[in-house]
Amino acid sequence: MRTLPPAVETGFRTLESAGSFGVAEDDLPERVARVLRDNFAFACSLISATDTGPAVEIEPITGSASWPVVAGNPIARLSRFTAIRAENGKLLMESPLATHRAIVRDGELLSALTALTGAARCATLPSGPALAALASCGLIATADDDGGFTEDASLWSFHDLQSWWRSRPGLHDYPVGASSDRVMHRSGSRPDGFRPGEAITLPPVDLTRLRSADVTLTEAIEQRRSTREFGRPITAGELGELLYRAVGARDRGRAYPAAGGIDELTVYLAVGRCTGLPSGVYRYLPAEHALAPKEDRFDPAVLLAAAKGVAGAPQRPDVLVVLTSRTSELAGKYQGLGYSLTLRNTGVVYQNLYLVAAAMGLAACALGFGDNALIQRALSLRFPEEIPVGEFMLGTRQEMQTD
Ligand SMILES: Cc1cc2nc3c(=O)[nH]c(=O)nc-3n(C[C@H](O)[C@H](O)[C@H](O)COP(=O)(O)O)c2cc1C
């Protein structure tokens, strides 16, 4: 085991005891000061700034944070992946591409940043050293030798990259994962707008018969395909069987595995053509294996037509399944992971729906998105407590035309 030379150890203890008050460079042993100067050159110049304190504080957010000093006076621009936002009374600059976070404390620096929405040389702007420090840690992008910016070639959107970065640990210091200190966020009773008292009970499903008569898993996987053309109307019996088998209640929870086992997903249906079931908008009640109708009789054709448009399908599906999530219930248990986990749970439900539909010979097609405003209105959802996360089209296959 290697031990630190006493002078270095004393230096670090000096820094530690100085806490947020800071410490003058002269008060540090030369060796410690040199390491800091070499690696944090710009930060050192800022720490010794003015009576009013530094223009910016820069702190590492990962264990692997490094500070590759940008030499010279490069052409720079505020990175399109950098967010400037307020938290706990501080103005933060953060980026998934940076190993440090900056706390902006100075109005002059802030106005210099507005000048960097276009490319400029840091040194020509007010707060030049602070801007150079931000460039060193990647919060400001620097141009290549040919004047271009590498990030311009990236197909990442700001929001996708932020979402990926924050939903996995390692590259930031925000809490992620199961919390011992679980915050219970129960939205209480389900949102209004549906009539559970008038729920239509779906036909029971005979699992004993299915266990012997059903196609094999291999057959279901091999038969499965996305189908956007539909045959005769689906029946209430088929719809009920599909719902029970794919997302129904079981003694141990639900028919599908779900991160957290919290049951944050709810299944809604826009039913157009269905033999034995009036057209309408419904919420599936897994415990009762029943469908609660929507109070306001929202026209399901609007949702079905929108789904047809998303799929570029020649006709509307008979039924559109809409999955919604009370994501904060997951976030209360798995800090920072609520949205990313609920999307995975949605994918699991998609696959169950696909495979059960294949086993039953039904037509099914997942959709990548739906119109948030339309679905919010159709289902009377309270945003952001309950948000749409998945849409799935159902019907019968054309070869299933009846005699
Ligand atoms: C998450 C997900 C999103 C999808 N989104 C759409 C969509 O928006 N429109 C569509 O027509 N098909 C959509 N699909 C179906 C895919 O296009 C389809 O699965 C893929 O082309 C492979 O074809 P196959 O399912 O027949 O094997 C989606 C599938 C998944 C799993």
The ligand as a MOL file (V3000), in Angstrom:
LIG
                    3D

  0  0  0     0  0            999 V3000
M  V30 BEGIN CTAB
M  V30 COUNTS 31 33 0 0 0
M  V30 BEGIN ATOM
M  V30 1 C -41.5700 -0.1470 -29.5540 0
M  V30 2 C -42.1720 -0.3560 -30.9210 0
M  V30 3 C -42.6550 0.7330 -31.6070 0
M  V30 4 C -43.2250 0.5690 -32.8590 0
M  V30 5 N -43.7700 1.6510 -33.4980 0
M  V30 6 C -44.4270 1.4720 -34.6640 0
M  V30 7 C -45.1090 2.5630 -35.2770 0
M  V30 8 O -45.1370 3.6790 -34.7420 0
M  V30 9 N -45.7440 2.3410 -36.4560 0
M  V30 10 C -45.7450 1.1010 -37.0520 0
M  V30 11 O -46.3600 0.9620 -38.1020 0
M  V30 12 N -45.0930 0.0570 -36.5000 0
M  V30 13 C -44.4510 0.2060 -35.3070 0
M  V30 14 N -43.8240 -0.8600 -34.7060 0
M  V30 15 C -43.7820 -2.1600 -35.3860 0
M  V30 16 C -42.4370 -2.3150 -36.0670 0
M  V30 17 O -42.4120 -1.5210 -37.2200 0
M  V30 18 C -42.2070 -3.7810 -36.3800 0
M  V30 19 O -42.1480 -4.5390 -35.1950 0
M  V30 20 C -40.9330 -4.0020 -37.1770 0
M  V30 21 O -41.0230 -3.3940 -38.4480 0
M  V30 22 C -40.6300 -5.4810 -37.3770 0
M  V30 23 O -41.7050 -6.1300 -38.0060 0
M  V30 24 P -42.4760 -7.3480 -37.3160 0
M  V30 25 O -43.0530 -6.8540 -36.0110 0
M  V30 26 O -43.5590 -7.7460 -38.2870 0
M  V30 27 O -41.4910 -8.4460 -37.0740 0
M  V30 28 C -43.2640 -0.7180 -33.4470 0
M  V30 29 C -42.7400 -1.8110 -32.7590 0
M  V30 30 C -42.2150 -1.6420 -31.5050 0
M  V30 31 C -41.7100 -2.8410 -30.7390 0
M  V30 END ATOM
M  V30 BEGIN BOND
M  V30 1 1 1 2
M  V30 2 1 2 3
M  V30 3 2 2 30
M  V30 4 2 3 4
M  V30 5 1 4 5
M  V30 6 1 4 28
M  V30 7 2 5 6
M  V30 8 1 6 7
M  V30 9 1 6 13
M  V30 10 2 7 8
M  V30 11 1 7 9
M  V30 12 1 9 10
M  V30 13 2 10 11
M  V30 14 1 10 12
M  V30 15 2 12 13
M  V30 16 1 13 14
M  V30 17 1 14 15
M  V30 18 1 14 28
M  V30 19 1 15 16
M  V30 20 1 16 17
M  V30 21 1 16 18
M  V30 22 1 18 19
M  V30 23 1 18 20
M  V30 24 1 20 21
M  V30 25 1 20 22
M  V30 26 1 22 23
M  V30 27 1 23 24
M  V30 28 2 24 25
M  V30 29 1 24 26
M  V30 30 1 24 27
M  V30 31 2 28 29
M  V30 32 1 29 30
M  V30 33 1 30 31
M  V30 END BOND
M  V30 END CTAB
M  END
